[in-house]
């Protein structure tokens, strides 16, 4: 078995040996076939370890345990936790379920002590929130696209030069639903969607890939940006601008592994909008992130700002051929409204 496509195998299988060891194309077809028969009721059953005669549930559902070093937990059902580990399955499930489903899955991921799965669930939770059109407020600040080892900025003045907020919410004037499209499975298909959208900005408000093995871009949103600071970082009269924002859903670090960001992917998806004369930005949207239990003296807003200030990508500096992108880069957090 060639392991060069291990990431693709894990995207489909979520670690299921049955699907991981098969050729990835066959496993993808098998999982897709099972998912096509999954109903809303089946989705709930995926998080319950009770026996089931449903072949599709058995194909998608995984069982985890809190302590993999304890042999007893492998044989005692009281320790077993039913969950979904396949990203391919999660991408389909958020079309059937509500955000509460991913909250429940996140709790289970914590129960089995799987940080990688926790990160994946938090990222899918945000797409579920968007897909179900829950109102979200997003606070952002400039991503300091520098090597902090050589560019010292302990007060994060670079990041504070451009701060503001946006909202993911349906129109308050017409109460119209957001137009959310879910399509595309390859980078070429993603780029084709961006080219079409750039020519017709009213086609949609939010785009989510139908299937996505890339770590770099998880969604694109058309937002009205209201910057609250001028170029010097001083509070100013808010300036509104419509931008197509390339979102990378990530998790808080530095305790965890920095999220990989491929500049070539960011630039490929941004280019159609730039060619059409549209404003573009990139945003690393930090999902979740539990602050220290002892930190009870700061407000939630202060903790969110600290989370943004500490956030780093991998590589920390986004550039292509030694040049940074010609559009704004942000790091952000969100809260339900």
Short mmCIF file of the C-alpha atoms (twelve columns), coordinates in Angstrom:
data_MODEL
# 
_entry.id   MODEL 
# 
loop_
_atom_site.group_PDB 
_atom_site.id 
_atom_site.type_symbol 
_atom_site.label_atom_id 
_atom_site.label_alt_id 
_atom_site.label_comp_id 
_atom_site.label_asym_id 
_atom_site.label_seq_id 
_atom_site.Cartn_x 
_atom_site.Cartn_y 
_atom_site.Cartn_z 
_atom_site.pdbx_PDB_model_num 
ATOM 1   C CA . UNK A 1   0.000   0.000  0.000   1 
ATOM 2   C CA . UNK A 2   1.362   3.421  -0.955  1 
ATOM 3   C CA . UNK A 3   1.101   5.846  1.952   1 
ATOM 4   C CA . UNK A 4   1.711   9.002  -0.086  1 
ATOM 5   C CA . UNK A 5   -2.012  9.698  0.009   1 
ATOM 6   C CA . UNK A 6   -2.393  9.009  3.727   1 
ATOM 7   C CA . UNK A 7   -4.086  12.394 4.259   1 
ATOM 8   C CA . UNK A 8   -6.719  11.539 1.645   1 
ATOM 9   C CA . UNK A 9   -7.192  8.113  3.189   1 
ATOM 10  C CA . UNK A 10  -7.700  9.610  6.641   1 
ATOM 11  C CA . UNK A 11  -10.075 12.263 5.252   1 
ATOM 12  C CA . UNK A 12  -12.339 9.453  4.048   1 
ATOM 13  C CA . UNK A 13  -11.815 6.847  6.752   1 
ATOM 14  C CA . UNK A 14  -11.232 8.894  9.879   1 
ATOM 15  C CA . UNK A 15  -8.908  6.096  10.981  1 
ATOM 16  C CA . UNK A 16  -11.272 3.201  10.242  1 
ATOM 17  C CA . UNK A 17  -8.929  0.364  9.269   1 
ATOM 18  C CA . UNK A 18  -11.611 -1.085 7.000   1 
ATOM 19  C CA . UNK A 19  -11.556 1.986  4.761   1 
ATOM 20  C CA . UNK A 20  -7.991  3.172  5.396   1 
ATOM 21  C CA . UNK A 21  -6.306  0.101  3.891   1 
ATOM 22  C CA . UNK A 22  -8.436  0.030  0.730   1 
ATOM 23  C CA . UNK A 23  -7.568  2.133  -2.337  1 
ATOM 24  C CA . UNK A 24  -8.810  5.619  -1.506  1 
ATOM 25  C CA . UNK A 25  -11.116 5.830  -4.544  1 
ATOM 26  C CA . UNK A 26  -12.913 2.653  -3.507  1 
ATOM 27  C CA . UNK A 27  -13.192 3.775  0.117   1 
ATOM 28  C CA . UNK A 28  -14.566 7.155  -0.988  1 
ATOM 29  C CA . UNK A 29  -17.265 5.447  -3.064  1 
ATOM 30  C CA . UNK A 30  -18.148 3.105  -0.185  1 
ATOM 31  C CA . UNK A 31  -18.417 5.929  2.352   1 
ATOM 32  C CA . UNK A 32  -20.357 8.126  -0.099  1 
ATOM 33  C CA . UNK A 33  -22.783 5.269  -0.721  1 
ATOM 34  C CA . UNK A 34  -23.301 4.780  3.013   1 
ATOM 35  C CA . UNK A 35  -23.784 8.504  3.623   1 
ATOM 36  C CA . UNK A 36  -26.382 8.767  0.859   1 
ATOM 37  C CA . UNK A 37  -28.577 6.424  2.912   1 
ATOM 38  C CA . UNK A 38  -28.052 8.222  6.239   1 
ATOM 39  C CA . UNK A 39  -31.179 9.981  7.506   1 
ATOM 40  C CA . UNK A 40  -31.528 12.503 10.324  1 
ATOM 41  C CA . UNK A 41  -32.417 9.641  12.679  1 
ATOM 42  C CA . UNK A 42  -29.353 7.722  11.523  1 
ATOM 43  C CA . UNK A 43  -27.193 10.760 12.266  1 
ATOM 44  C CA . UNK A 44  -28.301 10.642 15.905  1 
ATOM 45  C CA . UNK A 45  -27.590 6.914  16.025  1 
ATOM 46  C CA . UNK A 46  -24.007 7.554  14.934  1 
ATOM 47  C CA . UNK A 47  -23.327 9.064  18.363  1 
ATOM 48  C CA . UNK A 48  -24.926 6.185  20.290  1 
ATOM 49  C CA . UNK A 49  -23.048 2.906  20.741  1 
ATOM 50  C CA . UNK A 50  -26.215 0.794  20.949  1 
ATOM 51  C CA . UNK A 51  -26.331 -2.030 18.428  1 
ATOM 52  C CA . UNK A 52  -27.852 -1.318 15.040  1 
ATOM 53  C CA . UNK A 53  -28.900 -3.349 12.038  1 
ATOM 54  C CA . UNK A 54  -28.195 -0.412 9.747   1 
ATOM 55  C CA . UNK A 55  -25.289 -1.065 7.416   1 
ATOM 56  C CA . UNK A 56  -24.719 2.634  6.780   1 
ATOM 57  C CA . UNK A 57  -24.399 3.323  10.514  1 
ATOM 58  C CA . UNK A 58  -21.897 0.510  10.917  1 
ATOM 59  C CA . UNK A 59  -19.931 1.864  7.948   1 
ATOM 60  C CA . UNK A 60  -19.595 5.401  9.324   1 
ATOM 61  C CA . UNK A 61  -19.725 5.090  13.108  1 
ATOM 62  C CA . UNK A 62  -16.504 4.656  15.088  1 
ATOM 63  C CA . UNK A 63  -15.942 3.633  18.706  1 
ATOM 64  C CA . UNK A 64  -13.371 5.306  20.922  1 
ATOM 65  C CA . UNK A 65  -12.158 4.887  24.488  1 
ATOM 66  C CA . UNK A 66  -10.807 7.452  26.991  1 
ATOM 67  C CA . UNK A 67  -7.496  5.682  27.663  1 
ATOM 68  C CA . UNK A 68  -5.903  3.685  24.852  1 
ATOM 69  C CA . UNK A 69  -3.253  2.310  27.247  1 
ATOM 70  C CA . UNK A 70  -5.839  0.550  29.433  1 
ATOM 71  C CA . UNK A 71  -6.599  -2.945 28.014  1 
ATOM 72  C CA . UNK A 72  -9.786  -3.209 30.084  1 
ATOM 73  C CA . UNK A 73  -11.428 -0.345 28.202  1 
ATOM 74  C CA . UNK A 74  -11.249 -2.240 24.907  1 
ATOM 75  C CA . UNK A 75  -13.476 -5.016 26.232  1 
ATOM 76  C CA . UNK A 76  -15.779 -3.160 28.645  1 
ATOM 77  C CA . UNK A 77  -18.671 -1.440 26.781  1 
ATOM 78  C CA . UNK A 78  -19.094 1.005  29.676  1 
ATOM 79  C CA . UNK A 79  -15.978 2.809  28.405  1 
ATOM 80  C CA . UNK A 80  -16.982 2.868  24.747  1 
ATOM 81  C CA . UNK A 81  -17.828 6.179  23.098  1 
ATOM 82  C CA . UNK A 82  -19.633 6.296  19.749  1 
ATOM 83  C CA . UNK A 83  -18.471 9.056  17.438  1 
ATOM 84  C CA . UNK A 84  -17.736 10.100 13.869  1 
ATOM 85  C CA . UNK A 85  -14.092 10.612 12.905  1 
ATOM 86  C CA . UNK A 86  -14.283 10.880 9.109   1 
ATOM 87  C CA . UNK A 87  -14.113 14.478 7.872   1 
ATOM 88  C CA . UNK A 88  -15.896 13.361 4.716   1 
ATOM 89  C CA . UNK A 89  -18.779 12.119 6.861   1 
ATOM 90  C CA . UNK A 90  -18.864 15.302 8.978   1 
ATOM 91  C CA . UNK A 91  -19.063 17.474 5.862   1 
ATOM 92  C CA . UNK A 92  -22.206 15.607 4.874   1 
ATOM 93  C CA . UNK A 93  -23.696 15.455 8.360   1 
ATOM 94  C CA . UNK A 94  -23.839 19.220 8.831   1 
ATOM 95  C CA . UNK A 95  -26.393 19.290 5.988   1 
ATOM 96  C CA . UNK A 96  -28.672 16.996 8.034   1 
ATOM 97  C CA . UNK A 97  -28.135 18.260 11.558  1 
ATOM 98  C CA . UNK A 98  -28.034 21.378 13.723  1 
ATOM 99  C CA . UNK A 99  -24.976 22.856 15.484  1 
ATOM 100 C CA . UNK A 100 -25.973 21.069 18.705  1 
ATOM 101 C CA . UNK A 101 -24.979 17.833 16.989  1 
ATOM 102 C CA . UNK A 102 -21.376 18.995 16.698  1 
ATOM 103 C CA . UNK A 103 -21.411 20.319 20.260  1 
ATOM 104 C CA . UNK A 104 -22.300 16.780 21.358  1 
ATOM 105 C CA . UNK A 105 -19.630 15.266 19.126  1 
ATOM 106 C CA . UNK A 106 -17.057 17.699 20.549  1 
ATOM 107 C CA . UNK A 107 -17.836 16.560 24.098  1 
ATOM 108 C CA . UNK A 108 -17.267 12.959 23.009  1 
ATOM 109 C CA . UNK A 109 -14.001 13.908 21.287  1 
ATOM 110 C CA . UNK A 110 -12.848 15.394 24.603  1 
ATOM 111 C CA . UNK A 111 -13.953 12.234 26.422  1 
ATOM 112 C CA . UNK A 112 -11.649 10.134 24.244  1 
ATOM 113 C CA . UNK A 113 -8.766  12.622 24.593  1 
ATOM 114 C CA . UNK A 114 -8.324  13.216 20.859  1 
ATOM 115 C CA . UNK A 115 -7.106  16.815 20.256  1 
ATOM 116 C CA . UNK A 116 -6.982  16.350 16.478  1 
ATOM 117 C CA . UNK A 117 -10.607 15.224 16.392  1 
ATOM 118 C CA . UNK A 118 -11.609 18.074 18.716  1 
ATOM 119 C CA . UNK A 119 -10.074 20.560 16.287  1 
ATOM 120 C CA . UNK A 120 -11.840 19.004 13.318  1 
ATOM 121 C CA . UNK A 121 -15.210 19.032 15.075  1 
ATOM 122 C CA . UNK A 122 -14.835 22.692 16.101  1 
ATOM 123 C CA . UNK A 123 -14.114 23.626 12.500  1 
ATOM 124 C CA . UNK A 124 -17.144 21.714 11.224  1 
ATOM 125 C CA . UNK A 125 -19.230 23.293 13.983  1 
ATOM 126 C CA . UNK A 126 -18.694 26.741 12.484  1 
ATOM 127 C CA . UNK A 127 -19.735 25.564 9.028   1 
ATOM 128 C CA . UNK A 128 -22.820 24.019 10.629  1 
ATOM 129 C CA . UNK A 129 -23.594 27.352 12.302  1 
ATOM 130 C CA . UNK A 130 -23.250 29.110 8.946   1 
ATOM 131 C CA . UNK A 131 -25.211 26.475 7.028   1 
ATOM 132 C CA . UNK A 132 -28.071 26.700 9.525   1 
ATOM 133 C CA . UNK A 133 -27.942 30.505 9.302   1 
ATOM 134 C CA . UNK A 134 -27.379 31.179 12.986  1 
ATOM 135 C CA . UNK A 135 -26.324 34.785 13.601  1 
ATOM 136 C CA . UNK A 136 -22.622 35.170 14.357  1 
ATOM 137 C CA . UNK A 137 -20.498 38.158 15.332  1 
ATOM 138 C CA . UNK A 138 -16.858 38.019 14.260  1 
ATOM 139 C CA . UNK A 139 -14.089 40.148 15.762  1 
ATOM 140 C CA . UNK A 140 -10.894 40.429 13.753  1 
ATOM 141 C CA . UNK A 141 -7.476  42.023 13.862  1 
ATOM 142 C CA . UNK A 142 -4.592  42.215 11.424  1 
ATOM 143 C CA . UNK A 143 -2.454  39.084 11.129  1 
ATOM 144 C CA . UNK A 144 1.158   40.207 11.585  1 
ATOM 145 C CA . UNK A 145 2.643   38.435 8.607   1 
ATOM 146 C CA . UNK A 146 6.184   38.507 9.997   1 
ATOM 147 C CA . UNK A 147 8.714   36.246 11.662  1 
ATOM 148 C CA . UNK A 148 8.338   37.164 15.329  1 
ATOM 149 C CA . UNK A 149 11.821  35.865 16.076  1 
ATOM 150 C CA . UNK A 150 13.312  38.732 14.052  1 
ATOM 151 C CA . UNK A 151 10.464  41.275 14.275  1 
ATOM 152 C CA . UNK A 152 9.782   41.806 17.956  1 
ATOM 153 C CA . UNK A 153 6.392   43.303 18.733  1 
ATOM 154 C CA . UNK A 154 5.477   42.331 22.320  1 
ATOM 155 C CA . UNK A 155 2.585   44.811 22.437  1 
ATOM 156 C CA . UNK A 156 1.161   43.481 19.150  1 
ATOM 157 C CA . UNK A 157 0.999   46.959 17.652  1 
ATOM 158 C CA . UNK A 158 1.083   45.560 14.116  1 
ATOM 159 C CA . UNK A 159 -2.033  43.490 14.757  1 
ATOM 160 C CA . UNK A 160 -3.886  46.409 16.312  1 
ATOM 161 C CA . UNK A 161 -3.434  48.588 13.219  1 
ATOM 162 C CA . UNK A 162 -6.544  47.084 11.632  1 
ATOM 163 C CA . UNK A 163 -9.288  45.858 13.957  1 
ATOM 164 C CA . UNK A 164 -13.009 45.566 13.451  1 
ATOM 165 C CA . UNK A 165 -16.003 43.278 13.279  1 
ATOM 166 C CA . UNK A 166 -18.312 41.627 10.762  1 
ATOM 167 C CA . UNK A 167 -21.508 39.644 11.083  1 
ATOM 168 C CA . UNK A 168 -22.792 36.481 9.484   1 
ATOM 169 C CA . UNK A 169 -26.507 37.213 9.631   1 
ATOM 170 C CA . UNK A 170 -29.491 37.362 7.317   1 
ATOM 171 C CA . UNK A 171 -30.677 40.769 6.110   1 
ATOM 172 C CA . UNK A 172 -32.445 42.749 8.822   1 
ATOM 173 C CA . UNK A 173 -34.264 44.824 6.214   1 
ATOM 174 C CA . UNK A 174 -35.822 42.035 4.157   1 
ATOM 175 C CA . UNK A 175 -35.345 39.063 6.504   1 
ATOM 176 C CA . UNK A 176 -34.122 37.136 3.483   1 
ATOM 177 C CA . UNK A 177 -32.100 34.021 4.084   1 
ATOM 178 C CA . UNK A 178 -28.446 34.030 3.188   1 
ATOM 179 C CA . UNK A 179 -27.656 32.316 -0.090  1 
ATOM 180 C CA . UNK A 180 -25.292 29.513 0.882   1 
ATOM 181 C CA . UNK A 181 -23.882 27.200 -1.780  1 
ATOM 182 C CA . UNK A 182 -22.065 23.955 -1.121  1 
ATOM 183 C CA . UNK A 183 -20.190 22.728 -4.180  1 
ATOM 184 C CA . UNK A 184 -16.811 21.665 -5.501  1 
ATOM 185 C CA . UNK A 185 -14.480 18.838 -4.504  1 
ATOM 186 C CA . UNK A 186 -11.104 19.808 -5.996  1 
ATOM 187 C CA . UNK A 187 -9.009  22.966 -6.093  1 
ATOM 188 C CA . UNK A 188 -9.778  23.379 -9.807  1 
ATOM 189 C CA . UNK A 189 -13.504 23.170 -9.066  1 
ATOM 190 C CA . UNK A 190 -13.141 25.648 -6.176  1 
ATOM 191 C CA . UNK A 191 -11.366 28.109 -8.493  1 
ATOM 192 C CA . UNK A 192 -14.125 27.715 -11.095 1 
ATOM 193 C CA . UNK A 193 -16.737 28.599 -8.461  1 
ATOM 194 C CA . UNK A 194 -14.742 31.693 -7.480  1 
ATOM 195 C CA . UNK A 195 -14.501 32.788 -11.142 1 
ATOM 196 C CA . UNK A 196 -18.259 32.456 -11.552 1 
ATOM 197 C CA . UNK A 197 -18.961 34.241 -8.258  1 
ATOM 198 C CA . UNK A 198 -16.603 37.110 -9.091  1 
ATOM 199 C CA . UNK A 199 -18.593 37.746 -12.283 1 
ATOM 200 C CA . UNK A 200 -21.914 37.621 -10.414 1 
ATOM 201 C CA . UNK A 201 -21.408 38.746 -6.781  1 
ATOM 202 C CA . UNK A 202 -25.127 38.393 -5.992  1 
ATOM 203 C CA . UNK A 203 -25.064 34.664 -6.747  1 
ATOM 204 C CA . UNK A 204 -24.386 33.792 -3.107  1 
ATOM 205 C CA . UNK A 205 -23.334 35.121 0.276   1 
ATOM 206 C CA . UNK A 206 -21.351 32.161 1.594   1 
ATOM 207 C CA . UNK A 207 -19.631 29.207 -0.065  1 
ATOM 208 C CA . UNK A 208 -18.635 25.882 1.480   1 
ATOM 209 C CA . UNK A 209 -16.809 23.103 -0.409  1 
ATOM 210 C CA . UNK A 210 -18.883 19.959 -0.904  1 
ATOM 211 C CA . UNK A 211 -15.737 18.021 -0.058  1 
ATOM 212 C CA . UNK A 212 -12.404 19.435 1.004   1 
ATOM 213 C CA . UNK A 213 -9.103  17.697 1.689   1 
ATOM 214 C CA . UNK A 214 -7.216  21.012 1.744   1 
ATOM 215 C CA . UNK A 215 -6.291  22.490 5.116   1 
ATOM 216 C CA . UNK A 216 -6.023  26.025 3.788   1 
ATOM 217 C CA . UNK A 217 -9.450  27.361 2.741   1 
ATOM 218 C CA . UNK A 218 -12.638 26.014 4.335   1 
ATOM 219 C CA . UNK A 219 -15.175 28.610 3.172   1 
ATOM 220 C CA . UNK A 220 -15.552 31.992 1.481   1 
ATOM 221 C CA . UNK A 221 -17.885 34.708 2.768   1 
ATOM 222 C CA . UNK A 222 -19.099 37.945 1.187   1 
ATOM 223 C CA . UNK A 223 -19.123 40.437 4.056   1 
ATOM 224 C CA . UNK A 224 -19.509 44.104 4.783   1 
ATOM 225 C CA . UNK A 225 -16.359 45.086 6.690   1 
ATOM 226 C CA . UNK A 226 -16.413 47.989 9.117   1 
ATOM 227 C CA . UNK A 227 -12.878 48.777 10.193  1 
ATOM 228 C CA . UNK A 228 -12.694 50.508 13.588  1 
ATOM 229 C CA . UNK A 229 -9.075  51.711 13.367  1 
ATOM 230 C CA . UNK A 230 -7.065  53.628 10.787  1 
ATOM 231 C CA . UNK A 231 -3.662  52.602 9.413   1 
ATOM 232 C CA . UNK A 232 -1.914  53.869 12.558  1 
ATOM 233 C CA . UNK A 233 -4.095  51.765 14.855  1 
ATOM 234 C CA . UNK A 234 -5.994  54.776 16.201  1 
ATOM 235 C CA . UNK A 235 -9.765  54.570 16.640  1 
ATOM 236 C CA . UNK A 236 -11.484 56.199 13.679  1 
ATOM 237 C CA . UNK A 237 -14.845 56.604 11.982  1 
ATOM 238 C CA . UNK A 238 -15.813 53.105 10.743  1 
ATOM 239 C CA . UNK A 239 -15.261 52.611 7.008   1 
ATOM 240 C CA . UNK A 240 -17.499 50.053 5.276   1 
ATOM 241 C CA . UNK A 241 -16.279 47.893 2.395   1 
ATOM 242 C CA . UNK A 242 -17.598 44.700 0.800   1 
ATOM 243 C CA . UNK A 243 -14.986 41.987 0.685   1 
ATOM 244 C CA . UNK A 244 -14.831 38.376 -0.359  1 
ATOM 245 C CA . UNK A 245 -13.164 36.771 2.630   1 
ATOM 246 C CA . UNK A 246 -11.263 33.496 2.266   1 
ATOM 247 C CA . UNK A 247 -11.780 31.663 5.554   1 
ATOM 248 C CA . UNK A 248 -9.430  29.161 7.106   1 
ATOM 249 C CA . UNK A 249 -11.106 27.582 10.113  1 
ATOM 250 C CA . UNK A 250 -8.473  26.811 12.710  1 
ATOM 251 C CA . UNK A 251 -8.004  26.326 16.433  1 
ATOM 252 C CA . UNK A 252 -6.163  28.183 19.137  1 
ATOM 253 C CA . UNK A 253 -2.445  27.602 19.579  1 
ATOM 254 C CA . UNK A 254 0.488   27.868 20.498  1 
ATOM 255 C CA . UNK A 255 -0.257  24.822 22.684  1 
ATOM 256 C CA . UNK A 256 -1.414  22.938 19.583  1 
ATOM 257 C CA . UNK A 257 0.208   22.449 16.188  1 
ATOM 258 C CA . UNK A 258 0.009   25.641 14.082  1 
ATOM 259 C CA . UNK A 259 -2.446  25.341 11.212  1 
ATOM 260 C CA . UNK A 260 -0.884  24.819 7.797   1 
ATOM 261 C CA . UNK A 261 -1.538  27.594 5.294   1 
ATOM 262 C CA . UNK A 262 -0.515  27.216 1.643   1 
ATOM 263 C CA . UNK A 263 -0.081  30.640 0.085   1 
ATOM 264 C CA . UNK A 264 -0.536  29.171 -3.401  1 
ATOM 265 C CA . UNK A 265 -4.058  28.005 -2.510  1 
ATOM 266 C CA . UNK A 266 -4.998  31.363 -0.970  1 
ATOM 267 C CA . UNK A 267 -3.763  33.241 -4.042  1 
ATOM 268 C CA . UNK A 268 -5.399  30.809 -6.483  1 
ATOM 269 C CA . UNK A 269 -8.841  31.374 -4.967  1 
ATOM 270 C CA . UNK A 270 -8.339  35.111 -4.477  1 
ATOM 271 C CA . UNK A 271 -7.207  35.829 -8.036  1 
ATOM 272 C CA . UNK A 272 -10.640 35.708 -9.756  1 
ATOM 273 C CA . UNK A 273 -11.948 38.404 -7.405  1 
ATOM 274 C CA . UNK A 274 -8.840  40.549 -7.848  1 
ATOM 275 C CA . UNK A 275 -9.129  40.226 -11.631 1 
ATOM 276 C CA . UNK A 276 -12.747 41.418 -11.376 1 
ATOM 277 C CA . UNK A 277 -11.719 44.451 -9.320  1 
ATOM 278 C CA . UNK A 278 -13.260 43.135 -6.095  1 
ATOM 279 C CA . UNK A 279 -11.840 43.519 -2.592  1 
ATOM 280 C CA . UNK A 280 -10.469 40.350 -1.034  1 
ATOM 281 C CA . UNK A 281 -9.099  39.311 2.343   1 
ATOM 282 C CA . UNK A 282 -7.865  36.173 4.073   1 
ATOM 283 C CA . UNK A 283 -9.020  35.323 7.588   1 
ATOM 284 C CA . UNK A 284 -7.842  32.618 9.964   1 
ATOM 285 C CA . UNK A 285 -10.968 32.139 12.066  1 
ATOM 286 C CA . UNK A 286 -10.022 30.650 15.432  1 
ATOM 287 C CA . UNK A 287 -12.702 28.218 16.547  1 
ATOM 288 C CA . UNK A 288 -12.941 27.355 20.238  1 
ATOM 289 C CA . UNK A 289 -9.872  27.502 22.401  1 
ATOM 290 C CA . UNK A 290 -10.255 27.052 26.132  1 
ATOM 291 C CA . UNK A 291 -8.441  29.631 28.212  1 
ATOM 292 C CA . UNK A 292 -6.734  28.612 31.425  1 
ATOM 293 C CA . UNK A 293 -9.131  27.749 34.229  1 
ATOM 294 C CA . UNK A 294 -7.348  30.136 36.581  1 
ATOM 295 C CA . UNK A 295 -7.883  33.122 34.276  1 
ATOM 296 C CA . UNK A 296 -11.029 34.465 35.950  1 
ATOM 297 C CA . UNK A 297 -10.077 38.144 36.084  1 
ATOM 298 C CA . UNK A 298 -10.348 39.017 32.389  1 
ATOM 299 C CA . UNK A 299 -13.483 39.461 30.335  1 
ATOM 300 C CA . UNK A 300 -14.403 37.101 27.516  1 
ATOM 301 C CA . UNK A 301 -13.503 39.856 25.045  1 
ATOM 302 C CA . UNK A 302 -10.027 40.242 26.549  1 
ATOM 303 C CA . UNK A 303 -9.460  36.499 26.324  1 
ATOM 304 C CA . UNK A 304 -10.537 36.519 22.673  1 
ATOM 305 C CA . UNK A 305 -8.059  39.304 21.871  1 
ATOM 306 C CA . UNK A 306 -5.253  37.372 23.572  1 
ATOM 307 C CA . UNK A 307 -6.189  34.268 21.603  1 
ATOM 308 C CA . UNK A 308 -5.869  36.237 18.352  1 
ATOM 309 C CA . UNK A 309 -2.582  37.878 19.372  1 
ATOM 310 C CA . UNK A 310 -0.935  34.521 20.112  1 
ATOM 311 C CA . UNK A 311 -2.228  32.759 17.006  1 
ATOM 312 C CA . UNK A 312 0.323   31.644 14.397  1 
ATOM 313 C CA . UNK A 313 0.080   29.817 11.103  1 
ATOM 314 C CA . UNK A 314 2.522   27.332 9.593   1 
ATOM 315 C CA . UNK A 315 4.502   28.811 7.985   1 
ATOM 316 C CA . UNK A 316 4.078   31.893 10.144  1 
ATOM 317 C CA . UNK A 317 4.724   34.153 7.146   1 
ATOM 318 C CA . UNK A 318 2.337   33.817 4.194   1 
ATOM 319 C CA . UNK A 319 4.135   34.572 0.947   1 
ATOM 320 C CA . UNK A 320 4.515   33.290 -2.609  1 
ATOM 321 C CA . UNK A 321 7.914   33.614 -4.319  1 
ATOM 322 C CA . UNK A 322 9.076   35.794 -1.444  1 
ATOM 323 C CA . UNK A 323 6.166   38.234 -1.717  1 
ATOM 324 C CA . UNK A 324 3.209   38.573 0.667   1 
ATOM 325 C CA . UNK A 325 -0.362  38.756 -0.696  1 
ATOM 326 C CA . UNK A 326 -1.532  42.183 -1.893  1 
ATOM 327 C CA . UNK A 327 -4.698  42.009 0.216   1 
ATOM 328 C CA . UNK A 328 -5.393  42.129 3.987   1 
ATOM 329 C CA . UNK A 329 -4.698  39.126 6.211   1 
ATOM 330 C CA . UNK A 330 -6.651  38.728 9.445   1 
ATOM 331 C CA . UNK A 331 -7.019  36.482 12.456  1 
ATOM 332 C CA . UNK A 332 -10.434 36.393 14.127  1 
ATOM 333 C CA . UNK A 333 -12.709 34.804 16.708  1 
ATOM 334 C CA . UNK A 334 -16.474 34.522 16.804  1 
ATOM 335 C CA . UNK A 335 -19.445 34.475 19.156  1 
ATOM 336 C CA . UNK A 336 -23.108 33.672 18.582  1 
ATOM 337 C CA . UNK A 337 -25.376 36.717 18.595  1 
# 
